[in-house]
Amino acid sequence: MVAWTLVVHLCGIVLWVGGLLVTAVLLSRHAQETAPEARAALSRVERKTMRALADPGALLAIAAGITLIFTNRSYYLHATWLHFKLLFVLALIVLHGYLGIEMKGMQKGSGSLTSGRAWFLFATVLVVFLAILIITLPGEVYLFR
C-alpha cells in the first residue's frame, strides 16, 4: 500500500511541476504574440495544460502525500526535513495559483505579464521543485541529522 501511494505521489509531482513549467513557457510565448488567432490558440493550450496536467497532478501529489504522512504519523510529524519540504510545497501551491491568475488575465486580454516575468516564474517553479527534491531525498540523510 505504501509503495503504491509513493508511486502516485511521484506521478502527481511530475504532472504538477511539468504542467506548471509548460504553462510558464506558453505564457512567455503568449506575451510575445501579437496575432489574435495565435493568442487565442495559446490561451486554449495554456488552459488545457493547467487543467489536464497541473491541477490533477497537484491533487494527486497532495492527497498521496497526506496519505503517506498518515501511514507513519509518529515518524513524519517529527521529521525536520518534512517541515521544510511542506514550506516549499506551500510555495509551489502559491506559484500554481499565481500562474493561474496570470493565465486568466492573458486570456481576457488584460494581462500584464511580460515574457521575462514568465521565464522568471518558470525558473522559480524549477528552483522550488529542486528544493523539494533536495530536502526530501538526501535531506533526510545528510541535511537534518
C-alpha positions in Angstrom: 0.0 0.0 0.0 2.7 2.5 1.0 4.8 1.7 -2.1 1.8 2.4 -4.4 0.9 5.6 -2.6 4.5 6.7 -3.1 4.2 5.9 -6.8 1.0 8.0 -7.0 2.7 10.8 -5.1 5.7 10.9 -7.5 3.4 10.7 -10.6 1.4 13.6 -9.2 4.5 15.7 -8.7 5.7 15.0 -12.2 2.4 16.0 -13.7 2.1 19.1 -11.4 5.5 20.5 -11.9 5.5 19.6 -15.6 2.2 21.3 -16.1 3.4 24.5 -14.3 6.6 24.6 -16.3 4.9 24.1 -19.7 2.3 26.8 -18.7 5.0 29.3 -17.9 6.7 28.7 -21.3 3.3 29.1 -23.1 2.7 32.3 -21.2 6.1 33.6 -22.3 5.2 32.9 -25.9 1.7 34.4 -25.4 3.2 37.6 -24.1 5.3 38.0 -27.3 2.5 37.1 -29.7 0.6 39.8 -31.5 -1.8 37.9 -33.8 -5.2 37.5 -32.2 -5.7 33.9 -33.7 -2.3 32.8 -32.2 -3.1 34.4 -28.8 -6.5 32.6 -28.8 -4.8 29.3 -29.6 -2.2 29.8 -27.0 -4.9 30.5 -24.4 -6.6 27.2 -25.2 -3.4 25.3 -24.8 -2.5 27.1 -21.6 -5.9 26.2 -20.1 -5.7 22.6 -21.2 -2.2 22.3 -19.8 -3.2 23.7 -16.4 -6.5 21.7 -16.2 -5.2 18.4 -17.6 -1.7 18.3 -16.1 -1.0 20.8 -13.3 -4.4 20.7 -11.4 -4.8 16.9 -11.3 -1.1 16.5 -10.6 -1.4 18.8 -7.6 -4.4 16.9 -6.3 -2.7 13.6 -6.7 0.6 14.8 -5.1 -1.1 16.5 -2.1 -3.6 13.7 -1.5 -1.0 10.9 -1.7 1.4 13.0 0.4 -1.2 13.4 3.2 -1.9 9.6 2.9 1.8 8.9 3.3 2.1 11.1 6.4 -0.8 9.2 8.0 0.8 5.8 7.3 3.5 6.6 9.8 2.5 9.7 11.8 5.0 9.2 14.6 7.9 9.4 12.2 6.7 12.0 9.7 5.3 14.5 12.1 8.6 14.7 13.9 10.8 14.7 10.8 12.5 18.1 10.4 13.0 17.6 6.7 9.3 17.2 6.2 8.5 20.6 7.8 10.9 22.3 5.4 9.5 20.3 2.5 6.0 21.4 3.3 7.1 25.1 3.3 8.3 24.6 -0.3 5.1 22.7 -1.2 3.2 25.7 0.1 5.4 28.0 -2.2 4.5 25.7 -5.1 0.8 26.0 -4.3 1.1 29.8 -4.3 3.0 29.7 -7.6 0.3 27.5 -9.1 -2.3 30.0 -8.1 -0.3 32.9 -9.4 0.3 31.2 -12.8 -3.5 30.5 -13.0 -4.3 34.2 -12.3 -1.8 35.3 -14.9 -3.1 32.8 -17.4 -6.7 34.1 -16.9 -5.5 37.7 -17.3 -3.8 36.8 -20.6 -6.9 35.0 -21.8 -9.0 38.1 -21.1 -6.5 40.4 -22.8 -6.0 42.3 -19.6 -2.8 40.5 -18.5 0.4 42.5 -18.0 2.7 39.5 -17.9 5.9 40.0 -19.9 8.0 37.3 -21.5 10.7 38.0 -19.0 8.4 37.6 -16.0 7.0 34.4 -17.4 10.5 33.0 -17.6 11.2 34.2 -14.1 8.1 32.2 -13.0 9.5 29.2 -14.9 12.8 29.5 -13.0 11.0 30.0 -9.7 8.9 26.8 -10.1 12.0 24.9 -11.1 14.0 26.1 -8.1 11.2 25.3 -5.7 10.8 21.9 -7.2 14.6 21.2 -6.9 14.5 22.4 -3.3 11.7 19.9 -2.6 13.7 17.1 -4.2 16.9 18.0 -2.3 15.1 18.3 1.0 13.2 15.0 0.5 15.8 12.7 -1.0 19.2 13.4 0.6 17.8 15.8 3.1 16.7 13.1 5.4 20.1 11.5 5.4 22.5 14.4 5.1 20.9 17.7 6.0 18.9 17.0 9.1 20.8 14.5 11.2 
